[in-house]
């Protein structure tokens, strides 16, 4: 009996990696559950492996807790399919989607075939674990959802709603909620007021206000 060593990585978090040894006679359900013992996720979620090409193009599906549409279509079930039945290449790849309600995508690649089992190991066995799996927020936990949503309110949404282009943002930052910044408005008023104040030294003769001699021409 051979042992398959699979390298499992998140598609969007490739720095998070698990390597898992599993018997060739074990089933896809065993690999599915082993992955989530190593990530800390709940394995009881609708998920699927897909036989994959080298470029991660999905082929035949092997499902866990499939919906009725997939059942009617006759999808293969993880609990029924041995790993060895779909290993056609020494570097066989599977595309894996965990939890279709809030999906994470994984790349699963066969990286080694070990010809002998170790009697001291209970398989599946996590050989290597690198990086912390990203957290999943439970939709049934309002506090977790509120924490996840907290950062998303801001000036950015306000700018989007106004269809403000990036070049306008500097000008907009100088504006208060009701128009021009109050300090700038106050400065403008003082400046205008200064312009309207008349002093004793002002000469109004040319303005025709009287009080002075008219020029002789």
Backbone as CSV, one residue per row, in Angstrom:
resi,resn,N_x,N_y,N_z,CA_x,CA_y,CA_z,C_x,C_y,C_z
1,UNK,0.842,-1.203,0.000,0.000,0.000,0.000,0.879,1.255,0.000
2,UNK,0.586,2.175,-0.906,1.391,3.399,-1.022,0.813,4.520,-0.157
3,UNK,1.677,5.476,0.102,1.273,6.696,0.806,1.418,7.857,-0.168
4,UNK,0.364,8.656,-0.280,0.412,9.859,-1.110,0.701,11.070,-0.217
5,UNK,1.634,11.885,-0.671,1.879,13.153,0.031,1.343,14.286,-0.846
6,UNK,0.348,14.998,-0.338,-0.271,16.107,-1.065,0.182,17.438,-0.482
7,UNK,0.477,18.352,-1.381,0.737,19.742,-0.986,-0.557,20.526,-1.192
8,UNK,-1.068,21.144,-0.127,-2.344,21.857,-0.164,-2.077,23.337,0.111
9,UNK,-2.501,24.203,-0.800,-2.297,25.645,-0.598,-3.548,26.405,-1.004
10,UNK,-3.784,27.522,-0.329,-4.883,28.411,-0.702,-4.551,29.074,-2.042
11,UNK,-5.535,29.193,-2.894,-5.306,29.866,-4.172,-4.964,31.345,-3.961
12,UNK,-5.628,31.999,-2.999,-5.423,33.429,-2.775,-4.463,33.736,-1.633
13,UNK,-4.001,32.715,-0.936,-3.052,32.903,0.174,-1.973,31.836,0.027
14,UNK,-1.139,31.981,-1.003,-0.214,30.899,-1.314,0.909,30.753,-0.291
15,UNK,0.979,31.680,0.688,1.967,31.522,1.746,1.485,30.548,2.827
16,UNK,0.207,30.146,2.765,-0.351,29.178,3.716,-0.347,27.804,3.053
17,UNK,0.435,26.888,3.621,0.661,25.586,2.979,0.528,24.465,4.009
18,UNK,-0.062,23.363,3.573,-0.091,22.141,4.365,0.392,20.988,3.493
19,UNK,1.152,20.093,4.086,1.515,18.845,3.407,0.940,17.692,4.211
20,UNK,0.206,16.821,3.515,-0.551,15.764,4.196,-0.222,14.419,3.573
21,UNK,0.133,13.456,4.426,0.323,12.067,3.986,-0.966,11.304,4.201
22,UNK,-1.351,10.522,3.213,-2.610,9.774,3.295,-2.469,8.473,2.506
23,UNK,-3.102,7.432,2.962,-3.011,6.137,2.280,-3.731,6.197,0.928
24,UNK,-3.176,5.485,-0.038,-3.779,5.465,-1.377,-5.178,4.850,-1.360
25,UNK,-5.448,3.992,-0.372,-6.753,3.327,-0.287,-7.789,4.171,0.462
26,UNK,-7.357,5.269,1.058,-8.320,6.126,1.743,-9.091,6.963,0.726
27,UNK,-10.119,7.629,1.225,-11.059,8.278,0.305,-10.914,9.804,0.351
28,UNK,-11.543,10.436,-0.624,-11.464,11.892,-0.695,-12.055,12.549,0.541
29,UNK,-13.035,11.910,1.149,-13.597,12.458,2.389,-12.529,12.530,3.472
30,UNK,-11.642,11.524,3.533,-10.565,11.525,4.533,-9.605,12.696,4.297
31,UNK,-9.301,12.980,3.035,-8.424,14.101,2.718,-9.112,15.426,3.042
32,UNK,-10.381,15.532,2.693,-11.173,16.728,3.000,-11.128,17.034,4.504
33,UNK,-11.366,16.038,5.330,-11.393,16.257,6.777,-10.000,16.526,7.328
34,UNK,-8.988,15.893,6.745,-7.608,16.127,7.188,-7.196,17.573,6.912
35,UNK,-7.598,18.095,5.765,-7.278,19.489,5.433,-7.826,20.417,6.506
36,UNK,-9.044,20.155,6.969,-9.664,21.090,7.906,-9.332,20.817,9.364
37,UNK,-8.755,19.677,9.634,-8.117,19.524,10.945,-6.886,20.431,11.005
38,UNK,-6.263,20.638,9.848,-5.049,21.463,9.822,-5.345,22.952,9.671
39,UNK,-6.541,23.321,9.211,-6.892,24.741,9.076,-7.732,25.246,10.242
40,UNK,-8.396,24.320,10.944,-9.297,24.714,12.022,-10.702,25.022,11.543
41,UNK,-10.995,24.785,10.258,-12.331,25.045,9.724,-13.264,23.866,10.005
42,UNK,-14.550,24.160,9.951,-15.573,23.129,10.118,-15.657,22.300,8.835
43,UNK,-15.366,20.997,8.887,-15.405,20.185,7.661,-16.819,19.881,7.171
44,UNK,-17.807,20.116,8.033,-19.180,19.766,7.649,-19.816,20.873,6.811
45,UNK,-19.184,21.169,5.708,-19.648,22.172,4.758,-19.624,21.572,3.359
46,UNK,-20.563,21.983,2.537,-20.605,21.509,1.155,-19.322,21.917,0.433
47,UNK,-18.588,20.928,-0.088,-17.286,21.169,-0.700,-17.068,20.170,-1.829
48,UNK,-16.079,20.463,-2.685,-15.808,19.555,-3.812,-14.349,19.571,-4.211
49,UNK,-13.836,18.405,-4.551,-12.590,18.273,-5.290,-12.933,18.163,-6.772
50,UNK,-12.020,18.657,-7.620,-12.160,18.502,-9.066,-10.838,17.974,-9.612
51,UNK,-10.911,16.922,-10.416,-9.705,16.485,-11.125,-9.256,17.654,-11.991
52,UNK,-7.957,17.994,-11.918,-7.486,19.230,-12.537,-6.366,18.977,-13.536
53,UNK,-6.259,19.891,-14.485,-5.112,19.905,-15.395,-3.947,20.609,-14.714
54,UNK,-2.807,20.648,-15.393,-1.650,21.351,-14.845,-1.899,22.844,-14.687
55,UNK,-2.887,23.366,-15.412,-3.206,24.802,-15.341,-4.436,25.070,-14.471
56,UNK,-4.792,24.116,-13.623,-5.869,24.245,-12.651,-7.234,24.456,-13.304
57,UNK,-7.422,23.788,-14.421,-8.743,23.788,-15.065,-9.530,22.598,-14.518
58,UNK,-10.719,22.870,-14.001,-11.505,21.847,-13.303,-12.134,20.839,-14.270
59,UNK,-12.087,19.563,-13.853,-12.724,18.489,-14.607,-13.759,17.778,-13.752
60,UNK,-13.655,16.461,-13.658,-14.628,15.656,-12.907,-14.721,16.114,-11.455
61,UNK,-15.950,16.177,-10.939,-16.193,16.657,-9.573,-16.418,15.496,-8.618
62,UNK,-15.859,15.623,-7.406,-16.109,14.674,-6.319,-16.593,15.514,-5.134
63,UNK,-17.827,15.309,-4.712,-18.493,16.257,-3.810,-18.703,15.702,-2.401
64,UNK,-18.806,16.653,-1.456,-19.176,16.356,-0.071,-20.384,17.215,0.284
65,UNK,-21.445,16.584,0.783,-22.704,17.262,1.085,-23.204,18.068,-0.127
66,UNK,-23.362,17.426,-1.271,-23.781,18.163,-2.475,-25.236,18.595,-2.388
67,UNK,-25.582,19.639,-3.162,-26.980,20.059,-3.225,-27.771,19.095,-4.108
68,UNK,-29.076,19.287,-4.133,-29.945,18.341,-4.840,-29.667,18.321,-6.334
69,UNK,-29.340,19.456,-6.880,-29.066,19.522,-8.322,-27.885,18.621,-8.693
70,UNK,-26.834,18.647,-7.867,-25.674,17.798,-8.140,-26.007,16.322,-7.939
71,UNK,-26.821,16.043,-6.922,-27.233,14.660,-6.683,-28.014,14.127,-7.877
72,UNK,-28.936,14.940,-8.382,-29.729,14.525,-9.542,-28.858,14.298,-10.769
73,UNK,-27.768,15.031,-10.837,-26.861,14.904,-11.969,-25.953,13.681,-11.830
74,UNK,-25.958,13.067,-10.635,-25.161,11.863,-10.415,-23.713,12.137,-10.056
75,UNK,-23.461,13.234,-9.327,-22.096,13.585,-8.958,-21.482,12.493,-8.074
76,UNK,-20.181,12.265,-8.216,-19.473,11.302,-7.358,-19.355,11.874,-5.951
77,UNK,-19.445,11.005,-4.945,-19.389,11.441,-3.550,-18.031,11.105,-2.943
78,UNK,-17.507,12.038,-2.138,-16.185,11.843,-1.540,-16.093,10.556,-0.733
79,UNK,-17.186,10.218,-0.029,-17.126,9.031,0.835,-17.048,7.724,0.045
80,UNK,-17.310,7.799,-1.257,-17.306,6.581,-2.074,-16.077,6.429,-2.969
81,UNK,-15.289,7.472,-3.117,-14.220,7.460,-4.131,-12.851,7.362,-3.459
82,UNK,-12.116,6.281,-3.797,-10.751,6.126,-3.295,-9.815,7.076,-4.044
83,UNK,-8.828,7.569,-3.327,-7.853,8.461,-3.952,-7.153,7.786,-5.132
84,UNK,-6.787,6.522,-4.973,-6.021,5.817,-6.010,-6.775,5.713,-7.326
85,UNK,-8.122,5.771,-7.269,-8.906,5.599,-8.497,-8.798,6.793,-9.440
86,UNK,-8.324,7.949,-8.919,-8.226,9.142,-9.759,-6.796,9.696,-9.844
87,UNK,-5.823,8.899,-9.420,-4.427,9.300,-9.563,-3.909,8.723,-10.873
88,UNK,-3.782,9.595,-11.856,-3.324,9.160,-13.184,-1.939,9.692,-13.521
89,UNK,-1.384,10.499,-12.621,-0.123,11.182,-12.888,0.661,11.267,-11.590
90,UNK,1.987,11.095,-11.617,2.776,11.188,-10.372,2.736,12.575,-9.739
91,UNK,2.251,13.567,-10.498,2.067,14.922,-9.950,0.598,15.347,-10.127
92,UNK,-0.290,14.406,-9.900,-1.717,14.665,-10.087,-2.172,15.890,-9.291
93,UNK,-3.032,16.701,-9.920,-3.544,17.907,-9.268,-5.055,17.834,-9.124
94,UNK,-5.527,18.409,-8.028,-6.959,18.555,-7.781,-7.231,20.004,-7.385
95,UNK,-8.275,20.563,-7.973,-8.763,21.886,-7.560,-9.826,21.617,-6.508
96,UNK,-9.746,22.316,-5.392,-10.639,22.018,-4.264,-11.334,23.285,-3.793
97,UNK,-12.653,23.238,-3.696,-13.439,24.364,-3.191,-14.074,23.953,-1.870
98,UNK,-13.762,24.705,-0.826,-14.335,24.445,0.491,-15.468,25.417,0.767
99,UNK,-16.619,24.891,1.181,-17.749,25.673,1.674,-18.297,26.620,0.598
100,UNK,-19.215,26.118,-0.192,-19.760,26.897,-1.304,-20.545,28.130,-0.836
101,UNK,-20.953,28.158,0.435,-21.644,29.348,0.950,-20.685,30.517,1.126
102,UNK,-19.483,30.217,1.612,-18.435,31.234,1.782,-17.127,30.606,1.329
103,UNK,-16.932,30.475,0.020,-15.888,29.577,-0.501,-14.454,30.071,-0.328
104,UNK,-13.592,29.066,-0.109,-12.148,29.212,-0.245,-11.699,28.209,-1.300
105,UNK,-10.809,28.632,-2.183,-10.301,27.752,-3.229,-8.890,27.299,-2.871
106,UNK,-8.608,26.030,-3.150,-7.313,25.436,-2.828,-6.721,24.752,-4.053
107,UNK,-5.404,24.679,-4.061,-4.681,23.833,-5.015,-4.133,22.637,-4.242
108,UNK,-4.429,21.452,-4.740,-3.986,20.216,-4.084,-3.156,19.435,-5.100
109,UNK,-1.895,19.212,-4.763,-0.992,18.566,-5.725,-0.259,17.392,-5.077
110,UNK,-0.241,16.273,-5.774,0.528,15.117,-5.329,2.011,15.426,-5.553
111,UNK,2.808,15.417,-4.482,4.228,15.764,-4.628,5.160,14.592,-4.338
112,UNK,4.609,13.517,-3.765,5.479,12.386,-3.436,4.647,11.124,-3.243
113,UNK,5.203,10.005,-3.682,4.571,8.708,-3.424,5.552,7.876,-2.595
114,UNK,5.108,7.503,-1.395,5.947,6.718,-0.476,5.438,5.280,-0.517
115,UNK,6.343,4.360,-0.732,5.916,2.980,-0.997,5.569,2.187,0.260
116,UNK,6.009,2.654,1.419,5.736,1.912,2.644,5.071,2.812,3.684
117,UNK,4.153,2.228,4.404,3.511,2.975,5.482,4.357,2.880,6.744
118,UNK,4.200,3.850,7.607,4.876,3.843,8.915,3.869,3.355,9.943
119,UNK,4.122,2.225,10.590,3.164,1.677,11.547,2.916,2.580,12.759
120,UNK,3.795,3.544,12.988,3.643,4.433,14.142,2.823,5.675,13.816
121,UNK,2.386,5.813,12.571,1.634,6.999,12.151,0.193,6.624,11.861
122,UNK,-0.726,7.472,12.330,-2.132,7.315,11.991,-2.444,8.246,10.828
123,UNK,-2.855,7.668,9.709,-3.121,8.444,8.489,-4.606,8.800,8.386
124,UNK,-4.890,9.971,7.801,-4.025,11.006,7.238,-3.199,11.698,8.333
125,UNK,-2.027,12.198,7.911,-1.089,12.790,8.847,-0.535,14.092,8.243
126,UNK,-0.586,15.179,9.030,-0.069,16.460,8.560,1.439,16.490,8.782
127,UNK,2.186,16.466,7.664,3.640,16.432,7.716,4.214,17.827,7.937
128,UNK,3.609,18.809,7.296,4.132,20.176,7.365,2.969,21.151,7.407
129,UNK,3.117,22.205,8.214,2.094,23.245,8.308,2.788,24.602,8.320
130,UNK,2.549,25.405,7.281,3.178,26.719,7.152,2.084,27.784,7.050
131,UNK,2.155,28.787,7.892,1.218,29.906,7.832,-0.104,29.605,8.529
132,UNK,-0.766,30.690,8.933,-2.067,30.571,9.611,-3.192,30.743,8.604
133,UNK,-4.148,29.816,8.642,-5.285,29.898,7.724,-6.094,31.158,8.000
134,UNK,-6.568,31.847,6.947,-7.377,33.058,7.163,-8.640,32.742,7.940
135,UNK,-9.071,33.716,8.739,-10.246,33.507,9.589,-11.525,33.565,8.767
136,UNK,-12.504,32.798,9.212,-13.832,32.821,8.596,-14.793,33.424,9.610
137,UNK,-15.571,34.434,9.186,-16.545,35.057,10.069,-17.878,34.334,9.923
138,UNK,-18.400,33.905,11.051,-19.650,33.148,11.073,-20.834,34.099,10.866
139,UNK,-21.623,33.851,9.814,-22.768,34.721,9.531,-23.836,34.650,10.617
140,UNK,-23.777,33.613,11.475,-24.731,33.494,12.576,-24.246,34.192,13.839
141,UNK,-23.069,34.808,13.754,-22.509,35.523,14.897,-22.501,37.012,14.581
142,UNK,-23.520,37.771,15.056,-23.624,39.198,14.721,-22.404,40.000,15.122
143,UNK,-21.769,39.650,16.257,-20.604,40.413,16.700,-19.442,40.250,15.734
144,UNK,-19.252,39.015,15.228,-18.165,38.780,14.271,-18.422,39.527,12.982
145,UNK,-19.685,39.516,12.532,-20.017,40.229,11.296,-19.826,41.723,11.468
146,UNK,-20.201,42.249,12.652,-20.033,43.679,12.892,-18.561,44.050,12.884
147,UNK,-17.724,43.188,13.475,-16.286,43.464,13.492,-15.715,43.435,12.083
148,UNK,-16.201,42.495,11.279,-15.701,42.395,9.903,-16.121,43.594,9.089
149,UNK,-17.321,44.128,9.378,-17.841,45.235,8.573,-17.380,46.595,9.072
150,UNK,-16.831,46.651,10.296,-16.512,47.940,10.901,-15.655,48.865,10.057
151,UNK,-14.585,48.387,9.409,-13.734,49.321,8.678,-14.380,49.943,7.458
152,UNK,-15.490,49.394,7.016,-16.042,49.833,5.734,-17.027,50.981,5.873
153,UNK,-16.743,52.150,6.239,-17.621,53.326,6.178,-16.666,54.464,6.032
154,UNK,-16.750,55.279,5.130,-15.833,56.358,5.162,-16.037,57.333,4.086
155,UNK,-15.083,58.251,4.088,-15.077,59.319,3.120,-15.074,58.743,1.724
156,UNK,-14.477,57.539,1.577,-14.365,56.951,0.244,-15.736,56.717,-0.372
157,UNK,-16.667,56.176,0.453,-18.020,55.957,-0.041,-18.688,57.286,-0.394
158,UNK,-18.433,58.312,0.434,-19.002,59.623,0.199,-18.527,60.171,-1.148
159,UNK,-17.245,60.028,-1.424,-16.709,60.518,-2.686,-17.290,59.759,-3.865
160,UNK,-17.457,58.441,-3.680,-18.016,57.651,-4.768,-19.443,58.070,-5.093
161,UNK,-20.214,58.338,-4.036,-21.596,58.714,-4.262,-21.716,60.030,-5.008
162,UNK,-20.726,60.915,-4.800,-20.753,62.200,-5.490,-20.109,62.150,-6.869
163,UNK,-19.583,60.956,-7.252,-18.867,60.810,-8.519,-17.714,61.799,-8.618
164,UNK,-16.985,61.957,-7.506,-15.860,62.892,-7.506,-14.654,62.202,-8.109
165,UNK,-14.011,62.856,-9.058,-12.821,62.289,-9.673,-11.627,62.584,-8.795
166,UNK,-10.531,61.755,-8.899,-9.393,61.921,-7.984,-8.817,63.318,-7.967
167,UNK,-8.847,64.041,-9.139,-8.244,65.374,-9.170,-8.983,66.361,-8.275
168,UNK,-10.266,66.058,-7.972,-11.073,66.985,-7.189,-10.905,66.806,-5.685
169,UNK,-10.215,65.736,-5.277,-10.225,65.415,-3.849,-9.501,66.443,-3.008
170,UNK,-8.409,67.047,-3.548,-7.700,68.057,-2.752,-8.596,69.254,-2.495
171,UNK,-9.351,69.643,-3.533,-10.261,70.773,-3.372,-11.362,70.423,-2.390
172,UNK,-11.834,69.158,-2.457,-12.925,68.742,-1.585,-12.480,68.694,-0.132
173,UNK,-11.206,68.319,0.091,-10.712,68.234,1.452,-10.716,69.596,2.132
174,UNK,-10.637,70.684,1.333,-10.636,72.037,1.892,-12.025,72.535,2.197
175,UNK,-13.032,71.690,1.924,-14.413,72.092,2.153,-14.962,71.445,3.406
176,UNK,-15.810,72.147,4.115,-16.474,71.581,5.275,-17.764,70.917,4.839
177,UNK,-18.549,70.485,5.812,-19.783,69.787,5.474,-20.786,70.670,4.789
178,UNK,-20.770,72.003,4.974,-21.793,72.857,4.369,-21.228,73.793,3.331
179,UNK,-20.000,73.630,2.938,-19.421,74.511,1.933,-17.986,74.775,2.233
180,UNK,-17.563,76.018,2.092,-16.168,76.352,2.290,-15.827,76.252,3.765
181,UNK,-14.612,75.863,4.026,-14.129,75.750,5.395,-14.379,77.044,6.155
182,UNK,-14.865,76.901,7.417,-15.278,78.077,8.174,-14.147,79.071,8.360
183,UNK,-12.922,78.572,8.620,-11.813,79.491,8.843,-11.524,80.293,7.593
184,UNK,-11.517,79.594,6.428,-11.255,80.319,5.188,-12.343,81.342,4.919
185,UNK,-13.603,80.966,5.230,-14.712,81.891,5.002,-14.552,83.121,5.885
186,UNK,-14.142,82.910,7.155,-13.944,84.015,8.078,-12.826,84.926,7.598
187,UNK,-11.737,84.312,7.085,-10.618,85.106,6.577,-11.058,85.966,5.409
188,UNK,-11.895,85.371,4.514,-12.375,86.125,3.353,-13.210,87.317,3.796
189,UNK,-14.060,87.094,4.835,-14.919,88.178,5.299,-14.091,89.321,5.876
190,UNK,-13.027,88.947,6.659,-12.187,89.980,7.243,-11.476,90.771,6.165
191,UNK,-10.999,90.041,5.116,-10.293,90.714,4.037,-11.219,91.684,3.320
192,UNK,-12.460,91.250,3.042,-13.419,92.120,2.375,-13.770,93.332,3.248
193,UNK,-13.871,93.081,4.543,-14.199,94.164,5.462,-13.098,95.212,5.454
194,UNK,-11.838,94.740,5.431,-10.711,95.667,5.404,-10.729,96.528,4.151
195,UNK,-11.153,95.931,3.038,-11.178,96.681,1.788,-12.229,97.790,1.818
196,UNK,-13.288,97.634,2.623,-14.384,98.598,2.645,-14.179,99.730,3.645
197,UNK,-13.153,99.616,4.501,-12.943,100.649,5.522,-12.241,101.839,4.911
198,UNK,-12.789,103.041,5.125,-12.184,104.269,4.596,-11.366,104.932,5.688
199,UNK,-10.233,105.502,5.310,-9.380,106.211,6.268,-9.408,107.698,5.954
200,UNK,-8.887,108.465,6.904,-8.863,109.919,6.735,-7.960,110.346,5.608
201,UNK,-7.019,109.457,5.245,-6.058,109.823,4.217,-6.575,109.570,2.812
202,UNK,-7.727,108.925,2.711,-8.240,108.615,1.370,-8.654,109.899,0.673
203,UNK,-8.330,110.017,-0.614,-8.666,111.191,-1.431,-9.809,110.831,-2.330
204,UNK,-10.972,111.476,-2.103,-12.163,111.150,-2.887,-12.458,112.182,-3.953
205,UNK,-11.499,113.088,-4.191,-11.775,114.160,-5.134,-12.085,113.621,-6.509
206,UNK,-11.307,112.599,-6.911,-11.527,112.065,-8.252,-12.830,111.315,-8.354
207,UNK,-13.407,110.921,-7.214,-14.640,110.145,-7.237,-15.856,111.051,-7.317
208,UNK,-15.655,112.386,-7.190,-16.791,113.303,-7.285,-17.605,113.406,-6.039
209,UNK,-16.958,113.123,-4.886,-17.708,113.175,-3.629,-17.762,114.585,-3.053
210,UNK,-17.015,115.502,-3.640,-17.007,116.874,-3.128,-16.124,117.014,-1.928
211,UNK,-16.107,118.269,-1.412,-15.304,118.495,-0.225,-13.897,118.903,-0.592
212,UNK,-13.519,118.872,-1.874,-12.186,119.252,-2.266,-12.232,120.106,-3.491
213,UNK,-11.120,120.721,-3.885,-11.111,121.554,-5.076,-11.183,120.701,-6.317
214,UNK,-11.853,121.277,-7.300,-11.882,120.618,-8.582,-10.681,121.083,-9.366
215,UNK,-10.095,120.169,-10.163,-8.942,120.522,-10.981,-9.324,121.495,-12.069
216,UNK,-8.424,122.399,-12.335,-8.626,123.336,-13.458,-8.043,122.722,-14.717
217,UNK,-8.806,122.803,-15.791,-8.342,122.242,-17.059,-8.114,123.372,-18.012
